[in-house]
């Protein structure tokens, strides 16, 4: 109570605050205006705006002061960084909070994965709010390392750092009223329920929203996002490393509906976070797309805080946490300084906070059983047509293409000349011996293979290659690394990144991870690949809920009709 009385006394102007940000051009996301004022801060909170005294004064000399930025939906594992190293990457870009879905950790480690995230994200200059994964596994067409039910979610939902239930990827299960999916929604009652409904329209979308789903980050077309917005869904405008939807969706926003939108990155690589930016990149891109700067900053702050009920986040006003960014150009806001609870944590692109001691790593997660290269063979005696996964650049959706198979000695083989490569998925959690084999177009490899244990959402081993020997070598190397990503060719390893934490995340510092990713991408380019993010593209080819055609350890999946399908077209 004494501390409260002190703060009230400061607010009344009777004594100085610990800290005063003076001569700020305040971006007030509550009133939607910018004006010159001072901000008094004490005990990590904003105490008052206006004419006040401070024991320490920071004169901003007219620079803009805005709330720290908030990511509305992100899988930290996609950066392949530990939580502290992720903070090192994004804090210089003004990120003060993130709503995260540890879906990848959960698919590999179950509840232990969520507990690992909760523990390893403490005492950082980013506040993490966790959405409990709702689809572990994502569908019945893949073998994950764990299975979470509504009862599992209820065990953790009351934690104050849990913001709700994460993306309901089994959207047919929701709109068809499957009891298992409705139970998960019920488990999150009173908190947020995130959606995941790519391309869902019409009456089934009505049913999906009616069931209790409140948001969506999967819209790739303007009309789709508009329909979802009209039905009351909060629209998360996504801009990640491969899922680049922001430019398409910016025209959706006007002064009447902007409060129902937030920014999200979903999946973004460490190097992209550092060089391109995080939510600050979304803000700049939205402004360039015609959005007023104040509106863009509201979408990046208060809108997200209000939607996810993040108390005292997202604005600069009495009672809110003193989480600020400082920048000089309203039309092109580049973060100069980041403050967390009034403490400088980044300046001029440099992280200056202290990172906590790392928590112990979870158990090993590489348990494979396969017969190389017999399990990778596809036999067919005569001419045949096959289904080929067709990559769509900068998207996680794919197309289904029907092609004439190349057959040698009774085996269907890759045809690099037509850019039809072999795709192999090997189950790695339970040593089931499951191996899925298909073909994919879009990598343009002329030699070698690329492999990864990051393979959404079950995160089995996925490899694309021009020949079975290099495919087998890639898998063997991934086993040796205890998870990771690798580029091989002609029987030799060209580049690799070890991901020993659940086969998803590196235990190395940020700069080392970025260098390894750069080496991997460079190696992929020397093998002929022209994709901007080849390994992230590879990681989504097993994502069975995303249309049109995907490959899991159980085989080819028709992700439109949600059923297994044959490689061969009769």
N, C-alpha and C positions, 0 to 999 in steps of 0.2 A: 504493500500500500504506500510505503514511504517513497518508492520509486515512481509510482503513479503521481503522487502529490508533487514530486520534483518536476515531472514532465508538464503537468498542468501549470506549474509556476512559470516554467520557461515559456509555455504557450501564451501566458498572460503578459509576458514581457518583463517579469520581475527579476529574472536572473539569466545569464548567458547560457546558450547551448554549448555542447561540447564542440560542435562543428557548424560553420556557416558557409554555405555555398552562395557567394555574393555575385551580383550582376549577371545572373543567368537569364538567357532567353528561354524561358520555361515552355516546353511543349506539354500543355495540359490536355491529356487524352480524355479527361472527364468532361471538360467544357468545350473541347475542340478548338482551342485557340492557343496562340503563342504570345507571350508578353514578358516584359522585363520584371524580375522580382528576385528575392533572396529566399533560400531554403534552409531552415534551421533543422539540424539533425542531432539527436541524442540517443545513446544506447541503441544504435543501429536503426532507429526509426525516424521518419519525418515527424517533426513536432509542429512546425508551422511554416507558413509562407508570408513574406512581407518584411517589414523593418524590424530586424532582430540583431542581437549581439551574439558573438561566438568566441569561445576560448581559442579556437583555431579558425582562421578565415581562409577560404579558397576563393580567390577572385577569378571568376570565369571570363570576365571582360567581354561579355556579350555572346559568348559561345552558347550553343544550344544544349539544354539539359533535358533529357527525356528518360522515361523509365527503362530499365534493362529489358531486353527482348526475351520472349518466351516461345519455345517451340511447342506446337500443339500435338505433335505425334512424331515420335522418333524411336527407332530401334538402335540403341547405342552400340549393339554388337556389330551392326553393319559398318561402323567405323573401324572395327577390329582393334579398338583401343580399350584399355581398362578405364574405369570411370574417372580416376584422377587424370589420366592422360587425355581423355576426352575433354575434361575441363580445361586443361592446358591449351587445347586446340581452339575452343569456342569462346572462352572468356575474353580474349582480346578483340573478338568480334561483337562483344556486347551482350552475350547470352547470360541471363541471370537465373533462368529457370527453364525446365523442360518437362513435358509430360511424356513419359516413355513407356513403351510396351516391351518388357523383357521376354518377348515371345520366343526368341531364338534360344536363350538360356533355358527357358522352361521346356521347350521341345527336346532338349538334350538332357537336362538335369531335373526336370520337374520342379516341385516346390523348393528344392535345395537351390536351384538356379535363381529363383526369385529372392530367396533369403540372401544369397551371395550379392545380388544387386543392391538390396537394401543396406547391407553392411558396408559394401565397398563404396557406396555413394554418400556416406556420412562425412560431415566436416569439410565440405568442398565449397568453393565460391560459386557453385551452381546448385540451386535447389531442384531435386529430382522428385517428381510426383509420378507414382507408378500405377499404371492400369494393369489389372490382373489378366493374364492371357486367357482367352476364352476358347481357343481352338488348339488344343494340344492332344492329339495331332490335329492338323488343319482339316484333314478329311480322312475317311477310311481307306483311301487309296495310297497311303504312304505309311512307312513304319518309322515312328519317332522313338525317342529314348524314354518317353514318359507319356502318361495320360492323366489329364486333369479333369475332374468333374465339378459340378456346381457345389458339391459338398467341400471339395478342396478350396474353392474360391471363398466360401463362407468362413474358412479358418483364418483368412487374412484380411477380409474386406474392412474390418473395423479399424485397422491401423490408420493413423492420421495421415500417413504419407501415401496411402492408397487412394487414388482419385476415382476409381470405378473399375468397370470391366472393359477390357480392351476389345479391339475390332472383332466383331462377329463375322468371321470369314465364311462360315457355313450359312450364307444368306438364304439358300433354298430351304435349309432346315428351319430357319427362323420364319420365313413367310409361309411355309407349309405347316408350321405349328408343332415341330418335333419337340417332345417333352424335354429332351436333354438340353436343347438350346433355350427354350423358355425358362428352364430352371436356372440357367446361367444368368439370364436377364433378371430373374427374381432375386438371385443372390446379390446382385449389385444394386438393388432397389434403394433409393435414397442417395446414390452417387451416380456418376455418369456412365452411360452405356455407349461405347463407340461402335460405329458401323464400318463395314467394308463390303461395298456392293458395286463392283465394276460393271457398268452398262445396265444396271437394273432400272427398269422403267415401268410405267403403267400400273396395273392393278397389283402386281406382286410387290412393287415398291411401296404402294399404299399399305399393304399388309406388313411389310418389313418395318415401316415407321410405326404402325399401330402397335406392334409387339413391344415397343419401348426403346428402339434404337434412336439415338439423338444426333449422330454426326456421320460424316462420310469424308474420306480423303482420297477416294478412288476415281473421281470424275475426271475423264480425259476429254470430254466434249462439252461445249458451252450449254447446249440444250439439256444435256443430262444433269449438269450441276444446277441449272435453273429449275428443273422439275423437282429435284431434291430440296432445294431451298424453299420452293413454294409449299412443300409438305412439312416444313418446320425443321429440317435437318440443318445443323450447323455445318457449314462448308469449310473444310480444311484445304486451302490452296497449296498444293504440293509442288515442291521444287527440290529434288534430290540429285543424286549423281546420274541416275538413268531415268527416273520418273520426272520428267520436266513438263509440268502441266500449267505452270503459273501464267505464262503469256497467253495461253488459250483461254484461261478462266478470268483474267482481270476484267474484261468487258462486262462480266456478270455484275460487277460491284457498282452500286450507286449510293448516294447519300442516305437513302432510306433503308438499305439492306446491309450496309457494311458491318453493322454491329453483329451480324450473324455469320461472320467469316473470320477465320484465323489462318496463319501460315503454318506449314508443316514441311519437314524435310524427309521424313519417313526413313530413307536409307541414303547415307552420304559417306563417302570415303574420307579417310583422314586427310589426304592431300587436298581434296576439294574443300574441306572445311577450313583449312589453313589459307589456301591461295584464293579461292573464290569467296568464301565466307559461309556463314550459317544463316540465321534469320535476317541478319543485316543485308545479305545478298538478296533475299526475297523483297525486303523493303526497297532497295535500290531498283530492282527489276520492275516492281509494281509501279514505282514513280515514273520510270521510263516508259511504262505502258500506259501512262495517262492518269494514274491515281494521284489525288492530292497528297502531299507529304504527311499531313496530320492524319489523314485517313489511313495511310499505309502504316504509320506508327501505332495507331489505335488497333489495327488488325494484328500487329506484332506484339501487343502488350495487353491492354485492358480487356479486349474481346476474349482472348484466350483465358485470362485469369477468371473472368466472370463465368465463362462457359464451364470450366472445370472446377469452379468454386474454390479457387486458390486465394485464401483470405489474406488480405493486405499485400497482394502482389499486383503489379501491372499499372501503377499510377504513382504520381508524386503528389501526395496530400497528407494531412495529419493522420497518423496511425499506420500508414503504409511503411513497409520496409524501405530503407534508404538504398535501394538498388537502382543505380543511375548509369546512363551513358552520356558522354560529352562528345559533341562533334561540331563542325564549323560550317558545313554546306548543307542547307536544307534540301536542295534538289538532288544531292548526291551524298547522303550521309555516310561518312566513313568514321568509324568509332575511334576517337583519340584516347579516351580514358574510360575505364569501366570501374564502377564502385559497387561493392557488396556490403550492405549494412553500414554504409558510410566509409568503408575501408577501400583504398585504392588496390585493385587486384590485377589491373592490366593498363599499360600505357604505351602508346605508339606501336601497337602490334606485339608488344612483349608482355608475357605473363609474369607477374611479380609477386603472386601469392605463394604461400608455402603449401606443398602437398602433404597429406597425411601418410602415415606408414601403410604400405599395402597390406591387404588382408590375405590369409592363406588361399591358395588356388583350390578349386574343386577337384574332384577325382578325374582320373583318365577316362576318356570317352571313345577310344578307338578299339572296337571289338569286331573285326572283320572275319568273314569266312567266304572264300571264293576260290575258283579254280581258273587261274590265268593260263592261257588265253581262251580256253574252251568255253567258259561262261560268256565270253564276249562275241562269240561267233553267231551269225544268223545264217541258217542254211535254207537254200531254195534251189531246186533243180532246174527250173526253167524261167523264162521271162516273167516278170512280175512288176506290179505297181505297188509302191509303198507310200505311207504317210510320212511326211517330213515336217518337222517343226520349223516354221519360218519366223526368224527374229524380226521384230518391228523396232527400228532404231529409236532410242530414247524412251522406250516404253517397256513395261513388264508383261503386257499382253503379247501373245504370239498369234500367228496365222497357221492354218493347216494347208499344206501343199501336197498334191498328189504327183508323184514323179515315177518314172521308169527306173527300176533298180539296176545298179551295175552288179553283175554276177560273174564271179571267177571261181572255177572249180567247185561249183555248187554252193558258194557262199556269197551273200550280199556284202559288198565291200564299199568303203567310202569312195567318193568320186570328187577329188579336189578340183578337177577341171570345171565341174558344175557347182562347186561349193556345196556339196552334200557330204557332210562329215559324220562319223560315228559318234554317238552320245551314249555313255554308260553311267549307270547309277548303281552303286554297291551299298547295301545296308551296313551301317557301322556301329550300331548301338548294342544289338543283341546277338550278333553272329548268326543270324538266321540263314545266311547263304543266299538271300534274295539279290538278284542282279537284273536290272532293267536295261534293255538295249534298244536304241532308236537311232534316228538320223536327224540332223539339223542343218539348216542353211543360214548363213549370215556371218560366220566367223572368218571365212576366206583363208583358212590356214593352208599353206602349201607343203607343210612338213610338221611333224611333231604332235604334241598334245598339251592341253592345258587342264589342270585338275584342281579341285577345291573340296574342302570339307564344309565350307559355307554353301549350303544348298537349301534354300527356303522351301518348306518350313521345317521339314523333318531333319535337315542337315545331315543327310547321308553323303557319301563320296560321289561327286559328279565329275566326269572327265569327258572332254571333247577331243577327238583326235583324228589323224589321217591314217593311222595304222594301229593294229592291236598290240604290237610290241611296245610302242611308246605309251599307249594307254595303260598297259600293265606296269610299266616303269613309273608312271605318274602315281598310280595307286600305291605301289610299294614305297615310294618316297614319302607320300602322305602318311603312311603307317609309321615310318621311321621318325617323322617330325612330330608324331602324336597329334596330328591335325595341322592343316595349313593350306597354302596355295602354292602351285608349282607349275613351271613351264619346262618341258623337256623336248628333245629332238635328237634323233639318230642315236638313241641309247644314252644320252647325256643330259644331266640337269643343267638348264640354262639360267634359271632364277628361281628363288623360293622365299616363302615367308612362313615361319613356324607360328602356329596358332594353338599353343598347348592348353589354353583355358577353354575347355569345352569344345575344342576344335573350331572355335569361333573368333577368339580374341588373342592378341599377342601379349606377352609379358614384357615387351621391350618399350623403351621410351618413344614418344611421339615422332621425333626426327628419324629414328631408325626404322619405324614402321613405314613412314612416308617414303624413305629411300628404297625399302624392299618392294613396296607397291610400284614405285617408279621403275625399278629393275624388272619386275614382272611384266609390266605394260610394255616396256621396251623390248623384252624378249618376245612377247606376243607379236609385236609389230615386225620383228625380224622374221617371224614365221609366216607373215603375210596378213595378220589380222589388222583390220582398219577400225575396229570399234573403239570408241573413246574410253569405255570402261569394260574391257572384255571379261574380267573375272566377276564383276558384279552382274553383267549380262548372263554369264554362265550360271551364277548362283540362283537365278530366278527360273531356270528352265525346268525345275522340279516342283514349282509352286502350283500344286494341283487345283486350287480354287480359282486360278486366273485363266481366262480363256486365251486361246482356243484349244491348243494341244500342248501337253506337258508330258514329261517322263519321270517316273518315280522308280523306286526299287521294285515295285509291283508291275511295272510295264507302262505302256502308253495310256494316257488318260485324256478322254474327251472332256475338257473342262467347261464346255458349253452345256452338254447333257449330263455332266457329272457321272461318268461311267467309264469303265475300262474299254479300250478299243484295240483292234489288231493293227500290227505294223503293216500287214498286207491288205490291199484293197481287192476284194474278190470281184 
